[in-house]
């Protein structure tokens, strides 16, 4: 069950950071410009390498939180049938693949979250 909770928290954190950095529209209902996909070997591709840190510019003129690019990977989710205290909803064990993504380098403070929530 603990692995499931950890994965769930990771998904929530990633979605929060994406929503904070890439709003769906501004106050006028206009969509912000989207970044183009980086071609192989470009400087932007190098900047997306695992371990790279960056801060995006926000529509308000400030800087977003410091982000760290995490590498893609795989992990086993679920628990084996013979695990003590296992709940039926925790299985079956299966492999999960995760694409590379960026996550905030530091925890979000209550003040930062309140600012985000009032702006959303």
C-alpha positions, 0 to 999 in steps of 0.5 A: 500500500505504501508504494501506491501512496508514494506513486499517487503523491508523485503524480499529484506533485508532477501535475501540480508543477505542470499546472503551475508552470503551464497554465491552460489559459490567461485571464483573457482566455488566450492560450500561452505559447507552447514550447516546440519539441527539441530536435536531436542534438540541439541545445534544448535537448541537452538542457532536458538531460536528467539532472539538469535544473532550470526555472521557467519564466512565469506570465506574471514576470517572475520566475517559477520554482527550480525544477530538476529533470528526472530520468525515465525508468520502470518500477514494480507496482503492487504487492505479491499475493503472499505479502502479510497484510496485503489488501486485494486492491494492491495487486497484481504486481505489474511493471510501470514505465515512467517518462522523463519529467521535471519535479520541483527541487524544493518542497512547496511551502504553504505560502507558495501554494496559497499564492498558486491557489488564489491565482488559479 
